[in-house]
């Protein structure tokens, strides 16, 4: 159980940094070290998934994305389409255009939230 909790904390921390990049937080966007760590994290997830077909981390990442989007200022700062565009831009800046798998995870989470909000009539 401790290992799962450590994974959750690590994934949440990296996810928070990425979403701060998406939100154009200057301390994150202009920080080569942070962008390098994000690159390493996403590359590792991508490589592990395609080489091992291991997706154990994907549910943890997805839940972290949803939680941070709900708790953070992102949905107040951007409409859904703008948020998706900013996610794509950040992934391109950090990863280039070869990691659509990571982009898909984030965009699927945003789309899921959009669907939930429409059902509740909150968008």
Residue pairs with C-beta under 8 A, 6 or more apart in sequence:
4 60
7 57
7 60
8 60
8 64
11 57
11 60
11 61
11 64
12 64
12 67
12 68
14 37
14 38
14 41
15 61
15 64
15 65
15 68
16 68
16 72
17 28
17 34
17 37
17 38
18 38
18 90
18 94
19 65
19 68
19 69
19 72
19 74
20 27
20 28
21 28
21 29
21 34
21 35
21 38
21 90
21 93
21 94
22 74
22 83
22 86
22 87
22 89
22 90
23 72
23 73
23 74
23 77
23 78
23 86
24 86
28 34
28 35
29 93
35 93
35 94
38 94
39 94
39 95
42 91
42 94
42 95
42 99
42 102
43 95
43 99
45 57
45 58
45 61
45 102
46 99
46 101
46 102
48 54
48 57
49 55
49 58
49 101
50 101
58 105
61 105
62 105
62 108
62 109
65 105
65 106
65 109
66 109
66 112
66 113
68 74
69 75
69 83
69 109
69 110
69 113
70 113
74 83
75 83
75 113
78 86
79 123
80 110
80 113
80 114
80 123
83 110
84 107
84 110
87 103
87 106
87 107
87 110
88 103
88 107
91 99
91 102
91 103
91 106
95 102
114 123
117 123
